[in-house]
Amino acid sequence: MKNYINRFIIYKKMQNLSPKTIRAYTTDLNQLTNHYDPTNGTIDDCFVNYTDFLIQTNNYKSNTKKRKLITIKMFWNFLTDQENLQLMALPTIAIRKEKRLPKTLSVLELRRLTSSVNDYLPSSDKKRRDHLRDKAIIEIMINLGLRISEISNINLSDYNNGDLIIHGKNNKERILFLTTDISKQIINDYLFCRKEYTPSPNEDSFFLNKYGNRLSIFGISNIYKKYRYLSQINSLSTPHYLRHSFATQLLNNGANLRDIQELLGHSNISTTEIYTSVSSTRKQKVLTLYGFRNNS
């Protein structure tokens, strides 16, 4: 078995793969040999034993298991195609994808974030202009739960007095609404100063960078990092935390999953259901309303 593995690694090195990839292949196949019994077992038995092990073990995350299975499949193809071994077909395996709990900011952190934006004192006209833009971006992120790519893609023609057309994944559009006068005023304040970015007459981008062009996702991420630092909230948080926080707050306050799915632009309700795992407030409400002791 080890001779086969050595020849496979040499074969892969000839494909100019990175040293990191070669090391990963070597590690995976060395683990495969732990399931090979040269006295009583066959190579077919080895593959079956190892794949069974990957299915049952909790030592690896699903992505690691999938990578190891890819290595095994490549090695099997090498043995049958290059070494002309007659092997049984590999068993079909489906590795269940792990559901990661969405990471959120607390209500207190959201308040500190908005306070840091409101309390920021720009020291020049350009910084005042940027501050109004940044304030509008944070307002939309918190109140509409948009992806930063969706914010970057907003055009002037998409906005009308609080109504906003969102261009989501796979060119899927949805309409969202800013429902408070405060939110609308923050947006209007930015739009009033947007001309200070001196955009070209044909520039339809809603949010602009200092050159008068469309603000990129990297620019939006940097804006979030600036106010994350000023507000001293979770230093590991990203703009996507605001999207998760938006959904979790809706669920905590009684919104149903179908409505949240539509607001977030999820194609599948199963994607939205993950928020039920972090909605502790809603769980407490359900138990209070419907628990046996509270209704007896």
N, C-alpha and C positions, 0 to 999 in steps of 0.2 A: 504493500500500500504506500509506504513512504517513497519508494522509487517512483511510483506513479505521480505522487504529489510533487516531488522534485522536478519531474519532467513538465508537469503542468505549470509550475512557477516559472521555469525557464521559458516555456512557451508564451506565457503572459508577459514576461519581461521583454520579449522580442516585439511586443506591441507598443512599446514606449509608454507604459502606464506609470503613474507616479509612484514613488517609493511607499507612500502612505497606503495606496491601493494594494500594492504587492504585499505589504505587511498584513493588511486585513485579510487577504486571501490565505496567507500562510497561517495566520492564527485560526481562522475558521476551519481549515483543512486539518490542522494539527488536532483540533478538538474532535474532528470526525474520526481520527485514528483511535480515540479512546473508546469508540464503539465498535471496533473491529477485532474480531477474535480470529487470529491466523490459524488456530488449530482446528476449530470446529465450525467457524462461521464463514460466510462468503461475503463478497463485496456487496451483493444485493442486500444481505442481512444488515450489513453496516449502514447502508443508506436508510433502510427502514428503521433501524434502532435510533439513528441520529435524528431523523425527522420526528419520530415519536417523542424523543427527548425534548426537542424544540417546542413541540406543541404543549407539553406538560409543564415545562420548567417555568418558574417565576423569576429566574435569575436575569432575564433579559427583557427589555422593553420590546414592543411589537415591531418598531422600526429596525432594531438590531436583529430580531428573528428573521424579518423579511430579507435583510442584507445577507445573513448567513444562508438562507435558502437559495438566494440568487447565486451565491458562490458554489453551493452544492450542485445546482443545476448546470452551471458552467463546467464544473469538474466532471459531472456525468456525461455531458456532451463531448468533452475531451476524451474520456475513456472510450466512448462508443465510436467517435469519428476518427480520432487520431491513433488510438491504441487498438481499435477494432475489437473491443470486448463486447460480448453478448450479455447485455444486462437487462433486467426487468425495467419497465417504465417506472419513473419516480411516482410515488403516491401524490395525489392532488391534495394540497394543503391550503387552507384559508386561515391566515392569521388575523384575528379580530383586532381592529384598530382601537387603541386605547383612547378613552375620552378624557381630555384634559379639562380640568375645571377652569372656567374663565376667571381671570384675575381682575379684580375691581379696586376702585378707590372707595373709601368710606364716605358717608355724607359729610363728615367733618373735613376730610381732605378735599372734597369738591368745593366746599365753602372757602377753604383756605386758598384754593387755586383761583377761584373767581375774585376773591379779595385781593390777591396779589396782582391780578390784572387791573382791577379797579383802582388800586392804590399806587400803581406805577406812575411816576412823574417823569415824562419825557423832557429832555434838556434842549431839544432843538425842534425846528419845524419838521424835519425829516423823521425824527424819532416820534413826534406826535402823530404824524401820518401813519407810520408803521404800528404805533400803539393802537390806533383805531382799527387798523386791519387785523392785528393780532387779537384784539378784544372780540371782533366779529367772528373770527375763526374759532376761538375757544367757546364762544357762546353757541355756535352751531354744533360743535363737537359734543358739548354737554347736553344740549336740549334736543338734538336729533339723532345722536349716536351714529354719525357718519364715519365711514372709512376715510383715511386721509387721501386715498386715490379719488374718492368721490368728491371730496372738498376741492381738490386740485382741478377736477373736471368740470366744475360748475362754470357756466357761462352767464353773462349778463341777461341774456334772453331767457334764462331758466328761472329768474326771480321776478316775482310780482307781488309786492305788498304782503310779504309773509308766506306766500305760496312758492314752493321751490321744487323744481323738477330735478330728480337725482338720477345720474347715469351710473348704474351699478355694474356688477359683474356680468359678463356675457351680453353687454349692451342692453341689459334689462333696465327699464325706466320705472320709477315710482314717484309719486307726488307726496311731499311732506309739507307741514305747516308750522310756522312760528306763531304761537297762539297768544303771546303776551305783548303788550305795548312796549315793555322794556326791551325784549329781544328785537322787535321790529326797529326800535329807535337805535339800537346798537348797530344794526345793519345799515340803516339809513345814514348814520354818522360816518360810517366807512365809505359808503357810496358817494357822499358829498365831497370827500377828499380824494377819491380814487383818481381824479384827473391830475392830482399832484405827482402821480407816478409817470406822467407824460406818455401814456400808451399811444401806439399808432392808431389812426382812425379805424382800422379794421380789426383791432384787438378786442375780442369779445370775452376774454377770460374775466371771471368775476374777481378772483384774488390775484394780485400782481406782485412781482418781485421788484427790487430796486431799479431794474432795467426796463420796467414797464411791460414785462412779458409774464406769461402764466407762471404762477407760483407752483413749484414742484412739490412732490411729497417729501423730499428731503428738507425743503424750506419750511414746510408745515411741521415736520418733526422737530426741527431746530427751534421753532417758536414754542412748541410745547416744552422742550427741555429748558428753555430760558425761564418760563414761569413755574415749571416744576422745581427748579433750583430756588427761585425767589420765594416760593410758598413753603419750601421745606417739607414737601409730601414725599411719598415713597420714591426713593432715588432710582429704583429699578423700573418704575412704571413707564409705559409707552403711551402714545396717543390711543392705542387700541383699548387700553384700560377704560377710557371714557366711554367707548362703545359698549363694553361689557357692563360698566356701571349704569349706563342708560337703560339697558335691557333689564338688569336686575332690579333697579328702582321701579320700573314699570310693573314688573311682576309682584314686587313687594306691596305696591299700592293697589293691586287688584286687577290689573290688565290681564286678559287671557292670552294664551300662547299664540293663537291664530293672529290676533292683532299685532303682537310683538313681532311675529314672523314677517308680516307685511311691512311693518315699519323698518325693520332691519334689512329687508330685501333678501331674506333667505329663500332659496328655492325649495328646501325640504324642511318640514316641521321638526324632524329629528335633530337638525342643527340648532334649532331654537330651544329644544327641550333641555339642553345642558344647563340652562339658567335655573331650572328648578332645583338643581343640586346645590346652588349657592344662595338660594332665596330663603334664608333662615327666618326672616321676618314673616314671610307668607306661611311657612310651616307652622310657626307659633300661632298665627291667626286661625289657620284651619283647625289645629288642635283645640284652641280655645272655643271656637264656634261649634265644633262637631264632636269633640271628645266625649267619652262616656260620662266621666265625672261632672263635666260641665252641662250635661243635658239630662241628668238623672234627678 
